[in-house]
Amino acid sequence: MTATVTAPPRTAGAAAGRKAVPLGAAPRVSLMPPELGERNRQLGVQRGLRLLMFAVVVLTIAAVGGAWYLAFSATLAAQAEQARTTDLLAEQAKYADVQYAITQVEVGDAALKVGGSTEIDWQDYLGRVQASLPAGVALDSFTVDASTVTEQYPQSSTPLQGARIATLQFSAISPSLPEIPDWLNRLKELPGYVDATPGSVSRSDDGSYTASIEMHIDSQAYSNRLTAEDATTEGTGQ
């Protein structure tokens, strides 16, 4: 009697679980249990996580150290500047008297400028008035009514009259009958001229005539002496 043995059929799972061995290569079989390989892979992942955590800790420590160093440097710089400021204030206190004197001089100079802003050189102006008169005519008397630093000069309520800062009333002696219109035309050439009004004309016993004129002047008559000096000083760079 002949017995026939049939090989067991191969299942798909068994075929998939095996690896194809290249032709001519020595077959190798891992005798390690699969659990050990899985454990090694988990240990590798854990080592990678530990290294990553260590790197994060190192970076955090470095960032904290850098921030602390910057804050410490800023504190030292602020303390140094405070000490320098204290030293400068102490040095400045040594010259407090000098600074006070300089301030007083500046205040006095400012006061002079304010006072001089309404200054009229009356001696020069009256000389101009005398020069404007015809030959042989001389000033006899004059009266000045001008504004001050703290008070404005009252303006006329008559329409069409210009603004004025002073009124000059003067009388002149002429050897002959004065030509008042000619006098008034000459006065128009004076600085600050606004208007002029003739007054009375009287004849003296010696045959001479005395005429009076009232004249108004505006801010163009200011001498601006101090302002001109400042401009000259700035121009020369002194």
C-alpha positions as CSV (number, residue, x, y, z in Angstrom):
1,M,0.0,0.0,0.0
2,T,1.3,3.4,-0.9
3,A,0.7,6.4,1.5
4,T,0.5,10.0,0.1
5,V,1.3,13.0,2.4
6,T,-0.1,16.3,1.4
7,A,1.7,19.5,2.5
8,P,-0.4,21.8,4.6
9,P,-1.8,24.8,2.7
10,R,0.0,28.2,3.2
11,T,-2.1,30.9,4.6
12,A,-2.0,34.6,3.5
13,G,-0.9,35.7,6.9
14,A,2.0,33.4,7.1
15,A,3.2,34.5,3.7
16,A,2.9,38.2,4.6
17,G,4.8,37.7,7.8
18,R,7.9,36.3,6.1
19,K,10.5,38.3,4.3
20,A,11.8,37.3,0.9
21,V,15.4,36.1,1.1
22,P,17.6,37.2,-1.8
23,L,18.8,34.4,-3.9
24,G,22.2,33.2,-2.7
25,A,22.1,35.1,0.6
26,A,22.6,33.4,3.9
27,P,19.3,33.2,5.7
28,R,19.2,35.0,9.0
29,V,16.6,34.6,11.7
30,S,16.2,36.9,14.7
31,L,15.8,34.9,17.9
32,M,15.0,38.0,20.0
33,P,11.4,38.3,21.1
34,P,9.4,41.0,19.4
35,E,8.7,42.7,22.7
36,L,12.4,43.4,23.2
37,G,12.6,45.2,19.9
38,E,9.5,47.3,20.7
39,R,11.1,48.2,24.1
40,N,14.3,49.3,22.4
41,R,12.3,51.6,20.1
42,Q,10.5,53.2,23.0
43,L,13.8,53.7,24.8
44,G,15.1,55.6,21.7
45,V,12.0,57.8,21.7
46,Q,12.5,58.6,25.4
47,R,16.1,59.4,24.9
48,G,15.2,61.8,22.1
49,L,12.5,63.5,24.3
50,R,15.0,63.8,27.1
51,L,17.6,65.5,24.8
52,L,14.9,67.9,23.5
53,M,13.8,68.8,27.0
54,F,17.4,69.3,28.0
55,A,17.9,71.7,25.1
56,V,14.8,73.6,26.0
57,V,16.0,74.0,29.6
58,V,19.4,75.2,28.4
59,L,17.9,77.7,26.1
60,T,15.5,78.9,28.8
61,I,18.4,79.3,31.3
62,A,20.4,81.2,28.6
63,A,17.5,83.6,27.9
64,V,17.0,84.2,31.6
65,G,20.7,84.8,32.1
66,G,20.8,87.2,29.1
67,A,17.8,89.2,30.4
68,W,19.3,89.4,33.8
69,Y,22.6,90.6,32.4
70,L,20.9,93.3,30.3
71,A,18.9,94.4,33.3
72,F,22.0,94.5,35.5
73,S,23.9,96.5,32.9
74,A,21.1,99.0,32.6
75,T,20.9,99.4,36.4
76,L,24.7,100.0,36.5
77,A,24.4,102.6,33.7
78,A,21.5,104.4,35.4
79,Q,23.4,104.5,38.7
80,A,26.5,105.9,36.9
81,E,24.4,108.6,35.3
82,Q,22.7,109.5,38.6
83,A,26.1,109.8,40.2
84,R,27.3,112.0,37.3
85,T,24.2,114.2,37.6
86,T,24.8,114.6,41.3
87,D,28.4,115.6,40.7
88,L,27.3,118.1,38.1
89,L,24.7,119.6,40.4
90,A,27.4,119.9,43.1
91,E,29.7,121.7,40.7
92,Q,26.9,124.0,39.5
93,A,26.1,124.9,43.2
94,K,29.7,126.2,43.5
95,Y,28.9,128.8,40.9
96,A,25.4,129.7,42.1
97,D,26.4,133.3,42.8
98,V,27.8,133.7,39.3
99,Q,24.7,132.3,37.8
100,Y,22.6,134.7,39.9
101,A,24.6,137.6,38.8
102,I,24.3,136.6,35.1
103,T,20.5,136.3,35.6
104,Q,20.3,139.7,37.1
105,V,22.2,141.2,34.2
106,E,19.9,139.5,31.7
107,V,16.9,140.8,33.6
108,G,18.3,144.3,33.6
109,D,19.1,144.1,29.9
110,A,15.6,142.9,29.2
111,A,14.2,145.8,31.2
112,L,16.3,148.3,29.3
113,K,15.0,146.9,26.0
114,V,11.4,147.1,27.2
115,G,12.0,150.7,28.4
116,G,13.9,151.6,25.2
117,S,11.2,150.2,23.0
118,T,9.3,153.5,23.5
119,E,12.3,155.8,23.6
120,I,12.4,158.9,21.4
121,D,15.6,160.9,21.2
122,W,13.9,164.3,21.8
123,Q,17.2,166.2,21.5
124,D,17.8,164.8,18.1
125,Y,14.2,165.2,17.1
126,L,14.0,168.8,18.1
127,G,17.2,169.4,16.1
128,R,15.4,167.9,13.1
129,V,12.4,170.2,13.7
130,Q,14.8,173.2,13.9
131,A,16.5,172.1,10.7
132,S,13.1,171.8,8.9
133,L,12.3,175.5,9.6
134,P,13.1,178.1,7.0
135,A,16.3,180.1,7.4
136,G,16.2,182.8,10.1
137,V,13.4,181.0,12.0
138,A,14.3,179.7,15.4
139,L,12.4,177.5,18.0
140,D,11.2,179.5,21.0
141,S,9.5,176.9,23.2
142,F,8.2,173.4,22.9
143,T,6.0,171.0,24.9
144,V,6.0,167.2,24.6
145,D,3.2,164.8,25.6
146,A,4.2,161.2,24.9
147,S,3.2,157.6,25.8
148,T,5.0,155.5,28.4
149,V,6.0,151.9,28.7
150,T,2.9,151.0,30.7
151,E,0.3,153.4,29.2
152,Q,-0.8,153.8,25.7
153,Y,-1.2,157.3,24.3
154,P,-4.8,158.4,24.0
155,Q,-6.0,158.5,20.4
156,S,-8.1,161.1,18.7
157,S,-11.8,160.5,18.4
158,T,-11.9,162.6,15.2
159,P,-12.4,160.3,12.1
160,L,-9.6,159.9,9.6
161,Q,-6.9,161.0,12.0
162,G,-3.9,158.6,12.2
163,A,-2.6,156.8,15.3
164,R,-0.1,158.8,17.3
165,I,2.3,158.1,20.2
166,A,3.1,161.7,21.1
167,T,2.1,165.3,20.6
168,L,4.7,168.0,20.1
169,Q,3.7,171.6,20.5
170,F,6.2,174.2,19.7
171,S,6.5,177.9,18.8
172,A,9.0,179.5,16.5
173,I,10.1,183.1,16.0
174,S,10.3,184.5,12.5
175,P,11.7,187.9,11.5
176,S,8.9,188.2,8.9
177,L,5.4,187.0,8.6
178,P,5.8,183.2,8.6
179,E,4.6,181.2,5.7
180,I,2.7,178.5,7.7
181,P,1.9,176.2,4.7
182,D,5.6,176.0,3.8
183,W,6.4,175.2,7.5
184,L,3.9,172.3,7.5
185,N,5.2,170.9,4.2
186,R,8.7,170.8,5.7
187,L,7.5,169.0,8.8
188,K,6.2,166.1,6.7
189,E,9.7,165.0,6.0
190,L,10.3,164.3,9.7
191,P,10.2,160.6,10.9
192,G,6.9,159.6,12.4
193,Y,5.0,162.6,11.1
194,V,1.2,162.1,11.3
195,D,-0.2,165.5,11.0
196,A,0.4,169.1,12.1
197,T,-2.1,171.9,12.9
198,P,-1.1,175.6,12.9
199,G,-2.0,177.6,16.0
200,S,-1.9,181.3,16.7
201,V,0.4,183.9,15.1
202,S,1.4,187.0,17.1
203,R,3.6,190.0,16.4
204,S,6.1,191.2,18.9
205,D,7.0,194.8,19.6
206,D,10.3,194.3,17.8
207,G,8.5,193.4,14.6
208,S,9.2,189.6,14.8
209,Y,6.4,187.0,14.6
210,T,5.7,184.1,16.9
211,A,3.8,181.1,15.4
212,S,2.7,178.0,17.2
213,I,2.2,174.5,15.7
214,E,0.8,171.3,17.1
215,M,2.3,168.2,15.6
216,H,1.4,164.5,16.1
217,I,4.0,161.7,15.6
218,D,3.7,157.9,15.5
219,S,6.0,154.9,16.3
220,Q,8.3,155.7,13.4
221,A,9.9,158.3,15.6
222,Y,11.2,155.7,18.1
223,S,15.0,155.6,18.1
224,N,15.2,151.8,18.6
225,R,18.7,152.5,19.9
226,L,19.0,149.3,22.0
227,T,17.6,147.2,19.2
228,A,20.0,148.6,16.7
229,E,22.9,147.9,19.1
230,D,21.9,144.3,19.4
231,A,21.6,143.9,15.6
232,T,25.1,145.4,15.2
233,T,26.5,143.0,17.8
234,E,25.0,140.0,16.2
235,G,26.2,141.1,12.8
236,T,29.8,141.4,14.0
237,G,29.6,138.1,15.9
238,Q,30.7,139.7,19.2
